[in-house]
Amino acid sequence: MGFTVKQVDKLVRDAVPGATADSEGLYLKITSTGNASWQLRYQINGNRRSMGLGACAQVTLAEAREKAAEARKQVKQGTDPLKAKETAVAVVKAKQTTFRDLATDYIESHRAGWRNAKHGQQWENTLSTYAYPKIGDKSPDEITTGDILGILKPIWQTVPETASRVRNRIELVIDAARAQGLSTASNPAAWRGHLDKLLSKRSKASKGHHAAMDYQIIPAFFLRLCDERDSLSSIALQITILTACRTSEVLLADWEEFDLDAKIWTIPGERMKAGRAHRVPLTYTVLALLESLKGRKGYLFPGARKGRPLSNMAMTMVLRRLKHATLTVHGFRSTFRDWCAEETHYANIVAEQALAHTVGSAVEAAYRRGDLLDKRRALMADWASYCTTKQADNVFPINGNTAAAQG
């Protein structure tokens, strides 16, 4: 006949461990610790299943019977109510989990396996710049192909390498969500059989080289660049050009890496492509730019978000403002290398060391223990002088002041 409310109260009060049947598979279960809850036992496709319906303190006898009746109805229709419940919980969880959350978890879970900390920082920077503004607050199932195209199309032709990495990183994050059961939709960032039908292949979008400025127009360009006196991004680009460093090496620079008295900037190995520390000689031109930034701590170029550096798009935006949208910041390294080859008599190895390139065989590197710092100091001074030679009276402006172009 089933329980009465008084019988349920007595069973709960007596707290005798065990499971007592009500009717049609509904049981009142009491654990050895005295906790009382409702349980439905049923069979589907030849398998016996047990499903919790809630604690007696929160679910009344009538409510438990109502829940049991609904579950039995699902069984009759061929649906496993326990799996349906798990799916419903997963859907709710998926809707509450944003792409930003998933990306953060993905980066943290993979960080230890990456070669250096720079790789994790690159992930964070590219997703913060391109993905989060459009899909950061969306759940994985809410992200559409249109969202992905909205992220990629503006940069697919101009910065194809970055665009390709952004797409791949989004795809990996969403694949991880699918693996966790947080998404059941197809991956909108997948390339093969999907985006490859909507976007040009990278071989057509780019020849694989970074667009570079002709070194002969660098002085005139540098003059215009210096006119952006109040722009932190402009100063970052000036230092990038004058040191021939990579974008990430400059944007992630920390004041602790600089010895201004010795005129040396030491970039730690974990931030270098080759994995080795790199000493950068600081010319008077660069020192003057650094002087304009003094008084800060942490990143040389802090971003808008606390504890984060300037976006890797910041210098690209300077190029666009100066009507050089087809150029890349990385391309200035090629500009520097062309100038070295065409206009100077420095040995090839000095220029390659300035670019922090790995030169020669492992045997040759073992015998060449120095980093040619003094020769590189002279080379970078000549480069800085060249960049400023066509400016009036050999004087150039820095953040509203002037300094002699001593290199």
N, C-alpha and C positions, 0 to 999 in steps of 0.2 A: 504493500500500500504506500510505502514511503514514509519519510520523516514528518513529525510535527515540529513546530518551532520550539516547543518545550523540550522535545527529545534532542534537538540540535544543541540547545543551550546546555543540557545536562552532559552530553558527550564532550562538548568543549570544556565545560567546568571540570569534569572528571579527568580529562587529558590522558586517557589511556591510549598509548601508541597503537596505531593500526588504521585500517581503512574499513569504513562501514558503508554498506550499500544503501542508497535511497531508492532509485528506480531507473530503469533503462540506461544503465551504465554510469549513473552519477554516484559519486562516492564522497564521503566526508573523511578526509585523511588527516590524522594527527601524528606528528613526528615525536621522536623521543624527547625533544625539548619542549613539547607542549604546543607547538604551532599548529593551528587548524586551518585547513584550506579545502577548496572544492576541486574535485578531479573527475574528468570524464574519460571513461575507457570505451574504446570502440574498435571496430575491425574494418579495414578497407583493403581491397585487393589481396586478401589472405593474410595481411599483416596486422598484428595487434598494436594499438597505439594508446598513449595516455597523454591527456592534455589538461593543463592547469586552467582553472576558471577564476582564480582569485582567492584571497584569504577570507575566512569567515568574518573577520572584523570589518571588512569593507563590502563584502558581497552577501546579501541575505539569501535564505533558502529559495525564495521565489525568484530572485535574480539569477541564482545558480541554475535553477530548472529552466529558465528562459534561455540562458546561454547554451545549456546542454541541448535544448530543442533545436536551436538554430544550427548548432554544430552537426546534429544528427541529420538535419535537412540537407546540409552540404554533402554528407557522406552518401546519402541516397542519390544525390546528383552526380556522384563520382568524384567529388572534390575532397581532398584531405584537409580538414579544417585546421590542423596544426601547421601544415605547410602554408595554407592561406594566411594564417596569422603571422607566421614568420615573414612572409612576403610583404604583408601590410606594414609590419614594423620596419622592414628594410626600406620600403618606399618612403615612409615618414622620415627615416634617418637620412636617406639620400636627398630628400628635398631640403633638409636642414643643413646639409653639408655643401659648402660652396667650393668653387674651383680654387679659390685662394687657399682655403683650408687644405684641400687635397694636395695642392702644389707644395705648400709648406711642409706637409707630412712627407711627401715624396722626396723633397730635397734633404730633409733631416735623416730619413731612413737610408739614403744613398750616399750621404756626405762622406762617411768613413771610407767608402770604396773608391772615391774619386782621387785622382792623382795629387791634387793640392786644393787649398781653400779657394783659390781663384776660380775654379770651375763652379763651385757652389755659388760664389758671388755673381758669376756671369749668369747663372740660372735665375737668381733673384732679380738681377738688373733687367734682363730681357723680358721676363714675365711681368715685372712691375711697370716697365715702360710700355709694352705693347699689349699684353693680354689682360691684365687686371682691370684697366679702365673700361673694357668692353664686356668681359665675362667673369671678372673676379668674384662678383656677388651672386652668380648663377650656379645652380646645382648642375651636375654633369649632364643630366637628362634634359635640361632646359637649353643647353648650348646647341646651336644649330649650325649647319654649313654656312648659312648667311653670316653668322657671327664670325666664323673663322675667316671667311673671305674679307669681311670688313677689317679684320686685323692685318691680313697678309697683303691685300691688293695695293695699299698705299706704299709698301716698302718692297714689293716683290721685284720690281725693276731697278730701284735705286740702290738698295742694300740687300742683294739677293742672298748673300751668305748669312746675314743676320735673319732674314725672313725664313730661310730654310731651317735654321736652328730653332726659331720661335715655333714654327709649325711642328717640328719633331718633338719639342718639349711639351707642347700642349697635347700631342697625341699620346706621349708616354704617361702623362698625368691622368688622362681620361682612361687609358688602358688599365692603369692601376686601380682606378675607381671601379671599372668593370670587373676586375679580378676580385675585388672586395664585395661585389654584389651591390654596389652603390649606383650602378647604371646598367640598364638593360638595352639601351638604344645602341645603334651602330656608332662607331667613332667618327664624328664629323671632321676630325683633323687628319684622318687616314689619307695617305698619299695614293698608294696603289689602288686602282680601280675606283677612285673617288675624286680627290682634288687634282690628280694628274689629268683628269678630263676637263678641268675648269681653269687651271693655271698653266702657263708655259713652263716647259722644262728649264732647269737652271742653265743648261748649256745654251739655250736660246736667249735667256734673260741676261746672261753675263758670260764673258770669256774666261772668268775665273781670276782676273786681275783687278786690283783696286784702282779705280780711276784716280789719276794723279795730276797735279798741276805742273806745268812746264816750269823748270827752275828759273828760267829767265824772267818770269813775271812775279816771282816770289817777293822781291823788294817792294814793288808797287802794291801787291796784295797785303804785305805786312803793314804798310803804312795805313791802309784802310782798316785793317784789323785792330791796330792800336787806337784808332779813333773811337772804338767801342769801349771807352774808358771805364765805364761803371759796370761792365759785364764780366761776371765771374767766369762765364763760359768762354769769353774771348781770351781772358788771361790763361785759362786752361789750354786753349788751342795754341796760344803763343808759346807756352812752355812745351807743349807736345811737339811743335815744329822745331823749336830751338834745341831740344834734347834728342830728337829723332826717336822718341820712345813710343810704345804702343798706347792706345787709348786707355786700356784698363790699368796700365802701369802708372799713368798720370792720375786718373780719377780715383784710384784706390790709394794714392800716396798719403802717408801719414807723416806728421811733423817730426815724429821720433826717428824717421829714416834720414833726416837731413843733418849734416854737420856744416853749418854755414861758415864757420871759421876755416875749416879745411877745404871749403868749396866742393863738397862731395855729397852726393845723394846715393845711398846704398839701398837698392831694391832687393828685398829678401828673396831667396830662391823659390819659396812657395808661390810667389806672385809672378815668376818669370816663366816663359814658355819652355825654356830649356831646363828649368828646375834648378838653376844655379844663381847665386846672388850676383847682381850686376851693379858695378860702381859707375855712376854718371858724373862726369866733371861739370861743375856749374860755372858758366861764364858770367861776366859782370851783368850782361843783359838779363839772364835768368835770375841772378841774385837780386837785381832791382825789382823784378816782378814779384819775387818771393817776399821782398821787404814790404811791398804794398799789401801783402796778405797777413803779415805778422800780427800777433795778438790773439790768434786762434789756437785751438787745441784739436787733437784728433785728425780727421781728414783735412787735407790741404784744400779740397774743394767739397765742402759739405753740401748735401742736397736739401730739398725742402722738408723731407721727412727726417726727424731726429734720428741720429745714429746711422744715417745712410749717406753715401757720397752723391755727388752730382750725377744725373742720369747720363748714360752713354750716348743719348741722343742730343745732349746739350751742345756739344761742339758741332754736330751735324747741322743743328738749327742755325748756328752762327754762319756756316757756309751758305745756307739757304738765304739768310738775310742779306748776305753779300753777293747774291746772284751767282753762286757756284754750286747749285743743287746737284749737279752731276758728279761732283767730286766726293771722295771719301776722306775721312780723317786719316785712316791708315795709309792712304796714298801719299801723304807727305813724307813717309819713310822712303818711298821710291824716288820722290823728288830730291831728297837729300842724297840718295845713292847716285842718281844721275849727275848731280852737281859735283860730287866727289870725283866721279870718273871723267867728266868733261872739263872741269875747271881747276882741278888741283893735281898735285903730284904725290899725294899721300899714297902709301902702299895699300893695295886692296884689303889686306888683312886689318889695317887700322879702321877703315870704313866699316868692315864687317863686324869688328869688335864693337864699334860705336852703336851698331844696330843690334847688338847682343845675339848675333847669329853664331851657330856652331860652325867652326871653320876647320877643314882638314880632317884627317883620320884620327882615331883614338890614340894611335902611337904619336902622331905629331902633337896632339893636344897634351899628352903626358910630358913631352919635352918642353913645351911652351907654357910655363907656369904663370907668367905675368899676364896682365890684362891690358898692357900698352897704355896705361893711364896718362902718362905725360904726353905721349904722341896724340892721344885722343883729346886731351885738353886743348892742345894747339889746333887740332882739326875743328873742334866745336866752337872755338873762339873765332876762327876764320868763317865758319858757317854763320854764326850770329852776326858778324860784321857784314857778310854778304847780304843777309836778309834786311839789313838796315842801310845799305850804302846809298840808295837813291833817294833817301829822305833829306829834306832841306838842311844844309849846314851840318850834315852828319849827326843830327840830333833828333831823337824820337820821343814821343810822349808816352808816359806810363801812368795810368790812373790819374790823369790831370796834371802830372808833373813832367819834367823833362830830365833826360839823362844822356850823357855822352855815349855814343855807340862805340864802346870799347870792346865789344864782343863778349 
